[in-house]
Amino acid sequence: MRGRPNLYVSYEDEQAILPTWTKRVLMVVFGLAAVLIPLGAVLQFGERTVQPLGFLAGGDWLRILGTVAITAIAALGLNILTGLCGQVSLGHAFFMGIGAYTAAVLGSPVGAAGVFGSRWGAGLPMWVWLPAAGIVAAMVGALVAPTAVRVRGLYLAFVTLGLVFIGEWMFRTFVAVTGGSQSGRSFPPLNLRLWGIEREGQPATGPGLDLVGDGPSWAPINWLDWLLGPWINLPDTMSSEAKHYVVLGAIAVVFVLFAKNLQRTRIGRSFMAIRDRDIAAEVMGVADAGAKTRAFAISSFYAGVSGALLGAFVTRLIPESFGLDLSVQFVAIILIGGAGTVTGALLGTVFVVVLPRLVQDFSLWLTETVNAGGFLAPVADLVVSTGPGDFGLVSTSQGVTPGLNVAQLNFVLYGVLIIIFLIFEPLGLYGIWIRIRNYWKAWPFTY
């Protein structure tokens, strides 16, 4: 209603995904930016051309954005289990591994060989192995759920933590599936083939579409270029990284919409009722065990698909990739971004995935500052360690030097940030955004 943006006259209007025109316009602008900027779009203003944030069109940043899309899917799954249903889980990496190796077995060519013998492979197309990865992981999650729902809180965290150790043993033992700890195994690429069985050393049968190879831009991208007119020019060719980004981003959008809609359904409301007060929810008619089982299954489905996409994106993984470190990373994403909200899961994903790159670039800049000298060199020298006899917080040299490397520093930052957000801002980055939004709406008043 005009002049009353917070007044809703129907339940459907209030529960809409984008209830206000401000959110709709911002979503359209963000969507165009998410597609055009990383693809290297050039804005044309008469004779002047501008490429905003052109560094995102580079291969390394496109790989980071692709990792953001994959990680966001798994983070949304953990948010459904932990944020909506209130079930603490440290075993998310286990379900990602289940999905990844399901995709590897179903999608790898028949007769594929490895260092320690042959690898299981069915040679099936992507539209089979990608959903199958989520379904198998969901089935495993549903089998684990009856045991997990008998406990709660810290005991539930220990139960799911045991899954990670069991998974590491399984993945190292079944060499025909995982390839073993030393070499790992290759994963099927994100190429869409309608039918046919792919065999090792033979071309795939059946019509197909190369989704991630270097080559000309896709038809939808060309249509977008024609639709936007003379103000925006898109490149005629797309790199493999750019196509990976578009494919993974499109899949992530589908899972985001599903997660957002789940909160508005009867199932999503039952999850939140159990999270807030499980005994009261059961008294009101919510089946506690059934709802928790569904939450485990849906969360595991998300994790399985994310694991399959991660294997296809990286192309080769070892079993240790799905260890406790990966589970802790997703816990950090949920706590830093904000548990219980889709926006919080996405904010936490971007923050945690991009943070290592920012730390690395900042450390290299400090190293260059130390080497160049100047008034900032003494301060930078206290932070970075550039040699065996140099003591600093971060080590940027290749040899053994005092200080933490970038990977170790990232884990320290995860722990510090988790403590800070739990104490000062339990809603995470989403809570900070809420404070900023409310301050902006209430300005110049402070209440």
Long-range contacts (C-beta under 8 A, 24 or more apart in sequence): 15-264, 17-257, 17-260, 17-261, 34-249, 35-224, 35-246, 35-249, 36-232, 36-234, 38-62, 38-65, 38-242, 38-245, 39-221, 39-234, 39-235, 39-238, 39-242, 39-245, 39-246, 40-234, 40-235, 40-242, 41-232, 41-233, 41-234, 42-232, 42-233, 42-234, 43-231, 43-232, 44-230, 44-231, 44-232, 44-233, 45-231, 49-233, 57-242, 59-239, 59-241, 62-239, 62-241, 62-242, 62-244, 62-245, 63-241, 63-244, 64-353, 64-354, 64-357, 65-245, 65-249, 66-241, 66-244, 66-245, 66-248, 66-249, 66-313, 67-313, 67-353, 68-349, 68-350, 68-353, 68-354, 69-245, 69-248, 69-249, 69-251, 69-252, 69-309, 70-248, 70-252, 70-306, 70-309, 70-310, 70-313, 71-306, 71-330, 71-333, 71-349, 71-352, 71-353, 72-252, 72-255, 72-256, 72-345, 72-346, 72-349, 73-251, 73-252, 73-255, 73-302, 73-305, 73-306, 73-309, 74-302, 74-303, 74-306, 74-307, 74-330, 75-330, 75-333, 75-334, 75-337, 75-345, 75-346, 75-348, 75-349, 76-255, 76-256, 76-259, 76-302, 76-342, 76-345, 76-346, 77-298, 77-299, 77-300, 77-301, 77-302, 77-303, 77-306, 78-299, 78-302, 78-303, 78-330, 78-331, 78-333, 78-334, 78-345, 79-259, 79-334, 79-339, 79-340, 79-341, 79-342, 79-344, 79-345, 80-259, 80-262, 80-271, 80-295, 80-298, 80-299, 80-302, 81-295, 81-296, 81-298, 81-299, 82-334, 82-339, 83-275, 83-334, 83-339, 83-340, 83-341, 83-344, 83-345, 84-262, 84-263, 84-268, 84-271, 84-272, 84-275, 84-295, 84-340, 85-271, 85-272, 85-274, 85-275, 85-291, 85-292, 85-295, 86-271, 86-274, 86-275, 86-276, 86-278, 87-148, 87-149, 87-152, 87-156, 87-292, 87-295, 87-296, 88-153, 88-154, 88-156, 88-157, 88-160, 89-156, 89-157, 89-160, 89-299, 90-157, 90-160, 90-161, 90-164, 90-324, 90-327, 90-328, 90-331, 91-160, 91-161, 91-162, 91-163, 91-164, 91-167, 91-327, 92-299, 92-303, 92-326, 92-327, 92-330, 93-164, 93-167, 93-322, 93-323, 93-324, 93-325, 93-326, 93-327, 93-330, 94-160, 94-163, 94-164, 94-166, 94-167, 94-322, 94-327, 95-137, 95-140, 95-141, 95-299, 95-300, 95-303, 95-304, 95-307, 96-137, 96-303, 96-304, 96-306, 96-307, 96-310, 96-322, 96-326, 97-167, 97-171, 97-307, 97-319, 97-321, 97-322, 98-133, 98-136, 98-137, 98-140, 98-167, 98-300, 98-303, 98-304, 98-307, 99-133, 99-134, 99-136, 99-137, 99-303, 99-304, 99-305, 99-306, 99-307, 99-308, 100-133, 100-187, 100-304, 100-307, 100-308, 100-310, 100-311, 100-317, 100-322, 101-171, 101-177, 101-178, 101-311, 102-129, 102-132, 102-133, 102-136, 102-137, 102-304, 102-308, 103-129, 103-130, 103-132, 103-133, 103-187, 103-188, 103-307, 103-308, 103-311, 103-312, 104-177, 104-178, 104-185, 104-186, 104-187, 104-188, 104-311, 105-177, 106-132, 106-133, 107-187, 107-188, 107-312, 108-185, 108-186, 108-187, 108-188, 109-198, 109-199, 109-200, 109-201, 109-202, 110-197, 110-198, 110-199, 110-200, 111-199, 111-200, 111-201, 112-185, 112-186, 112-200, 113-200, 114-175, 114-179, 114-180, 114-183, 114-185, 115-179, 115-180, 115-182, 115-183, 116-175, 116-179, 116-180, 116-183, 117-175, 117-176, 118-176, 119-176, 119-177, 119-179, 119-185, 120-176, 120-177, 121-200, 122-197, 123-196, 123-197, 123-198, 123-199, 123-204, 124-197, 124-198, 125-192, 125-193, 125-194, 125-195, 125-196, 125-206, 125-208, 126-188, 126-190, 126-191, 126-192, 126-193, 127-192, 127-194, 129-188, 129-308, 130-305, 130-308, 130-309, 131-305, 133-304, 133-305, 133-307, 133-308, 134-300, 134-301, 134-302, 134-304, 134-305, 134-308, 135-301, 135-304, 136-304, 137-300, 137-301, 137-303, 137-304, 137-305, 137-307, 138-297, 138-298, 138-300, 138-301, 138-304, 139-297, 140-300, 141-296, 141-297, 141-299, 141-300, 141-301, 142-293, 142-296, 142-297, 142-300, 144-296, 145-292, 145-293, 145-295, 145-296, 145-297, 146-289, 146-293, 148-292, 148-296, 149-288, 149-289, 149-292, 149-293, 149-296, 152-278, 161-324, 161-327, 164-322, 164-323, 164-324, 164-327, 165-324, 167-322, 168-319, 168-320, 168-322, 168-323, 171-319, 171-322, 172-319, 172-320, 178-318, 178-319, 179-318, 179-319, 180-318, 180-319, 181-318, 181-319, 181-320, 182-318, 183-318, 184-316, 184-317, 184-318, 184-319, 184-321, 185-316, 185-317, 186-315, 186-316, 187-308, 187-311, 187-312, 187-314, 187-315, 187-316, 187-317, 188-312, 189-312, 189-315, 190-244, 190-247, 190-248, 190-309, 190-312, 190-313, 211-243, 211-247, 212-240, 212-243, 212-244, 212-247, 213-240, 213-243, 214-238, 214-239, 214-240, 218-243, 218-246, 221-246, 244-313, 248-309, 248-313, 251-305, 251-309, 255-302, 255-305, 256-342, 256-346, 259-302, 259-342, 259-345, 260-342, 262-298, 263-342, 267-291, 267-294, 271-295, 272-340, 275-340, 325-411, 328-411, 328-414, 329-414, 331-418, 332-414, 332-417, 332-418, 335-418, 335-421, 335-422, 335-428, 336-414, 336-417, 336-418, 336-421, 336-428, 336-429, 337-428, 337-429, 337-430, 338-427, 338-428, 338-429, 338-430, 338-431, 339-428, 341-430, 343-430, 343-433, 344-427, 344-428, 344-429, 344-430, 347-428, 347-429, 347-430, 347-433, 348-428, 348-429, 351-429, 352-414, 355-410, 355-413, 356-406, 356-407, 356-410, 359-394, 359-406, 359-409, 359-410, 359-413, 360-406, 363-394, 363-396, 363-406, 364-396, 366-394, 366-396, 367-396
